[in-house]
Amino acid sequence: MSSFEWNKIIASVLTALIVAMVSGLLAEQLIRPEKPAKPAFLVAGTPAAPTPKATAPAGPKPIGPLLAKADPKKGKELTNVCEACHSFGKGEANKIGPNLFGVVGAKIAEDRNGYDFSSALQADKGKSWDPEMLNKWLYDPQQFANGTKMTFPGIKNDQKRADVIAYLQTLK
């Protein structure tokens, strides 16, 4: 093959590379993707991005007055979504999250059949899951214990939270 043929081959390859590079630069200028402020879906077990303090809600209302008219049956229905990660029966095995039978009044991050609690919850070890603590936890688990394994966004409706707590109180 002559040197003229080699020059044509090299020139063709260089031209193709230059066209690809210019196309990439042009595409970057035309299309600029915007990243969402927070993930649309959190994979279980991954820590959620910390919520900014300026936009963090003040917290839930006190649960005491709402517990007076709470309905444990509605609370049981509301916990159906929780059953993907938690069990509720006495002696049942832990799932992704711990078994919640007898959780009301129990110590936070106590041994729940060998469940390995996150260090975020172990910082509250010694405190008990009374209705007010459960209220704060169920309102926003990440705000209660930043870095917890639980990726559930929380229950913002006050009465629904009270119903769930009333149901958990029946599990003794």
DRENDO-1510 file (C-alpha; in Angstrom, 1 decimal, always signed):
<recs>
REC; n; res; u; v; w
REC; 1; MET; +0.0; +0.0; +0.0 .
REC; 2; SER; +1.4; +3.4; -0.9 .
REC; 3; SER; +1.9; +6.2; +1.6 .
REC; 4; PHE; -0.9; +8.2; -0.1 .
REC; 5; GLU; -3.4; +5.4; +0.8 .
REC; 6; TRP; -2.1; +5.5; +4.5 .
REC; 7; ASN; -2.6; +9.2; +4.6 .
REC; 8; LYS; -6.2; +8.9; +3.4 .
REC; 9; ILE; -6.9; +6.2; +6.1 .
REC; 10; ILE; -5.3; +8.3; +8.9 .
REC; 11; ALA; -7.1; +11.5; +7.7 .
REC; 12; SER; -10.4; +9.6; +7.8 .
REC; 13; VAL; -9.9; +8.3; +11.3 .
REC; 14; LEU; -8.8; +11.8; +12.6 .
REC; 15; THR; -11.8; +13.4; +10.9 .
REC; 16; ALA; -14.2; +10.9; +12.5 .
REC; 17; LEU; -12.6; +11.6; +15.9 .
REC; 18; ILE; -12.9; +15.3; +15.5 .
REC; 19; VAL; -16.5; +15.1; +14.4 .
REC; 20; ALA; -17.3; +12.9; +17.4 .
REC; 21; MET; -15.6; +15.3; +19.8 .
REC; 22; VAL; -17.3; +18.4; +18.4 .
REC; 23; SER; -20.7; +16.5; +18.5 .
REC; 24; GLY; -20.1; +15.7; +22.2 .
REC; 25; LEU; -19.2; +19.4; +23.0 .
REC; 26; LEU; -22.3; +20.6; +21.1 .
REC; 27; ALA; -24.6; +18.1; +22.8 .
REC; 28; GLU; -23.3; +19.2; +26.3 .
REC; 29; GLN; -24.2; +22.8; +25.4 .
REC; 30; LEU; -27.7; +22.0; +24.1 .
REC; 31; ILE; -28.8; +19.6; +26.8 .
REC; 32; ARG; -28.0; +20.4; +30.4 .
REC; 33; PRO; -29.6; +17.8; +32.8 .
REC; 34; GLU; -30.7; +19.1; +36.2 .
REC; 35; LYS; -30.2; +16.8; +39.1 .
REC; 36; PRO; -33.1; +16.5; +41.5 .
REC; 37; ALA; -32.8; +18.1; +45.0 .
REC; 38; LYS; -33.5; +14.8; +46.7 .
REC; 39; PRO; -33.5; +11.2; +45.3 .
REC; 40; ALA; -36.9; +10.1; +43.9 .
REC; 41; PHE; -36.4; +6.6; +45.3 .
REC; 42; LEU; -34.2; +5.4; +48.2 .
REC; 43; VAL; -32.9; +1.9; +48.3 .
REC; 44; ALA; -33.4; +0.3; +51.6 .
REC; 45; GLY; -30.3; +0.3; +53.8 .
REC; 46; THR; -28.8; +3.4; +52.2 .
REC; 47; PRO; -28.6; +6.6; +54.3 .
REC; 48; ALA; -30.9; +9.3; +53.0 .
REC; 49; ALA; -29.4; +12.7; +52.2 .
REC; 50; PRO; -29.7; +14.9; +55.3 .
REC; 51; THR; -32.5; +17.4; +55.1 .
REC; 52; PRO; -31.4; +21.0; +55.2 .
REC; 53; LYS; -32.1; +22.6; +58.6 .
REC; 54; ALA; -33.7; +25.7; +57.2 .
REC; 55; THR; -36.5; +23.7; +55.5 .
REC; 56; ALA; -36.9; +21.1; +58.3 .
REC; 57; PRO; -40.4; +21.1; +59.8 .
REC; 58; ALA; -40.7; +22.1; +63.4 .
REC; 59; GLY; -42.0; +18.6; +64.3 .
REC; 60; PRO; -45.2; +16.8; +65.1 .
REC; 61; LYS; -48.0; +18.0; +67.3 .
REC; 62; PRO; -48.1; +16.4; +70.8 .
REC; 63; ILE; -49.7; +13.0; +70.5 .
REC; 64; GLY; -51.5; +12.8; +73.9 .
REC; 65; PRO; -54.8; +14.6; +72.9 .
REC; 66; LEU; -55.0; +12.6; +69.6 .
REC; 67; LEU; -54.5; +9.2; +71.3 .
REC; 68; ALA; -57.7; +9.8; +73.2 .
REC; 69; LYS; -59.7; +9.4; +70.0 .
REC; 70; ALA; -57.2; +7.1; +68.1 .
REC; 71; ASP; -58.6; +3.9; +66.5 .
REC; 72; PRO; -56.2; +0.9; +66.9 .
REC; 73; LYS; -58.1; -0.9; +64.0 .
REC; 74; LYS; -57.3; +1.9; +61.6 .
REC; 75; GLY; -53.7; +1.8; +63.0 .
REC; 76; LYS; -53.5; -1.9; +62.1 .
REC; 77; GLU; -54.7; -1.1; +58.6 .
REC; 78; LEU; -52.1; +1.7; +58.3 .
REC; 79; THR; -49.3; -0.7; +59.3 .
REC; 80; ASN; -49.9; -2.9; +56.3 .
REC; 81; VAL; -47.3; -0.9; +54.4 .
REC; 82; CYS; -44.9; -1.5; +57.3 .
REC; 83; GLU; -45.2; -5.3; +57.0 .
REC; 84; ALA; -42.8; -5.2; +54.0 .
REC; 85; CYS; -40.0; -4.5; +56.5 .
REC; 86; HIS; -41.4; -5.3; +60.0 .
REC; 87; SER; -43.2; -8.2; +61.7 .
REC; 88; PHE; -45.8; -7.5; +64.4 .
REC; 89; GLY; -46.5; -10.9; +65.9 .
REC; 90; LYS; -45.1; -12.2; +69.2 .
REC; 91; GLY; -41.9; -14.2; +68.6 .
REC; 92; GLU; -41.9; -13.6; +64.8 .
REC; 93; ALA; -38.5; -13.2; +63.2 .
REC; 94; ASN; -37.1; -9.8; +62.3 .
REC; 95; LYS; -37.3; -8.7; +58.6 .
REC; 96; ILE; -35.3; -5.8; +57.2 .
REC; 97; GLY; -36.4; -4.0; +60.3 .
REC; 98; PRO; -37.0; -5.3; +63.8 .
REC; 99; ASN; -40.2; -7.1; +65.1 .
REC; 100; LEU; -42.4; -4.4; +66.6 .
REC; 101; PHE; -44.3; -6.6; +69.0 .
REC; 102; GLY; -44.1; -4.9; +72.5 .
REC; 103; VAL; -42.2; -1.9; +71.2 .
REC; 104; VAL; -44.2; +0.6; +73.3 .
REC; 105; GLY; -42.4; +1.0; +76.5 .
REC; 106; ALA; -39.3; -0.9; +75.3 .
REC; 107; LYS; -35.9; +0.7; +75.4 .
REC; 108; ILE; -34.7; +2.3; +72.1 .
REC; 109; ALA; -32.2; +0.1; +70.2 .
REC; 110; GLU; -32.5; -2.7; +72.8 .
REC; 111; ASP; -32.0; -6.3; +71.7 .
REC; 112; ARG; -34.9; -7.1; +69.6 .
REC; 113; ASN; -34.1; -10.8; +68.8 .
REC; 114; GLY; -30.6; -9.9; +67.6 .
REC; 115; TYR; -31.5; -7.0; +65.3 .
REC; 116; ASP; -28.5; -4.8; +64.5 .
REC; 117; PHE; -29.6; -1.2; +65.0 .
REC; 118; SER; -28.0; +1.7; +63.3 .
REC; 119; SER; -25.5; +3.8; +65.2 .
REC; 120; ALA; -27.9; +6.7; +64.8 .
REC; 121; LEU; -30.5; +4.9; +67.0 .
REC; 122; GLN; -27.9; +3.5; +69.4 .
REC; 123; ALA; -27.1; +7.1; +70.3 .
REC; 124; ASP; -30.6; +7.1; +72.0 .
REC; 125; LYS; -30.0; +3.8; +73.9 .
REC; 126; GLY; -31.5; +3.9; +77.3 .
REC; 127; LYS; -34.5; +6.1; +76.4 .
REC; 128; SER; -37.9; +4.3; +75.9 .
REC; 129; TRP; -40.3; +4.2; +73.1 .
REC; 130; ASP; -43.1; +6.1; +74.8 .
REC; 131; PRO; -46.0; +7.5; +72.7 .
REC; 132; GLU; -44.2; +10.9; +72.3 .
REC; 133; MET; -41.0; +9.3; +71.1 .
REC; 134; LEU; -42.9; +7.1; +68.7 .
REC; 135; ASN; -44.7; +10.2; +67.5 .
REC; 136; LYS; -41.5; +12.0; +66.7 .
REC; 137; TRP; -40.0; +8.8; +65.1 .
REC; 138; LEU; -43.1; +8.1; +62.9 .
REC; 139; TYR; -43.3; +11.8; +61.9 .
REC; 140; ASP; -39.8; +11.7; +60.3 .
REC; 141; PRO; -37.4; +8.9; +61.1 .
REC; 142; GLN; -34.5; +10.7; +59.4 .
REC; 143; GLN; -35.1; +13.8; +61.5 .
REC; 144; PHE; -35.4; +11.8; +64.7 .
REC; 145; ALA; -32.1; +9.8; +64.1 .
REC; 146; ASN; -30.2; +11.2; +61.1 .
REC; 147; GLY; -28.5; +8.2; +59.4 .
REC; 148; THR; -30.9; +5.6; +60.5 .
REC; 149; LYS; -31.4; +2.5; +58.3 .
REC; 150; MET; -35.1; +3.2; +58.0 .
REC; 151; THR; -35.8; +5.0; +54.7 .
REC; 152; PHE; -39.5; +5.4; +55.3 .
REC; 153; PRO; -40.4; +9.1; +54.9 .
REC; 154; GLY; -42.8; +9.2; +57.8 .
REC; 155; ILE; -46.5; +9.8; +58.5 .
REC; 156; LYS; -47.3; +13.5; +58.3 .
REC; 157; ASN; -51.0; +13.1; +59.2 .
REC; 158; ASP; -51.3; +13.5; +63.0 .
REC; 159; GLN; -54.4; +11.3; +63.4 .
REC; 160; LYS; -52.9; +8.5; +61.4 .
REC; 161; ARG; -49.8; +8.6; +63.5 .
REC; 162; ALA; -52.0; +8.4; +66.6 .
REC; 163; ASP; -53.9; +5.5; +65.2 .
REC; 164; VAL; -50.6; +3.6; +64.5 .
REC; 165; ILE; -49.3; +4.3; +68.0 .
REC; 166; ALA; -52.7; +3.2; +69.5 .
REC; 167; TYR; -52.3; -0.1; +67.5 .
REC; 168; LEU; -48.7; -0.6; +68.7 .
REC; 169; GLN; -49.9; -0.1; +72.3 .
REC; 170; THR; -52.2; -3.1; +71.9 .
REC; 171; LEU; -49.2; -5.4; +71.0 .
REC; 172; LYS; -48.3; -6.6; +74.5 .
</recs>
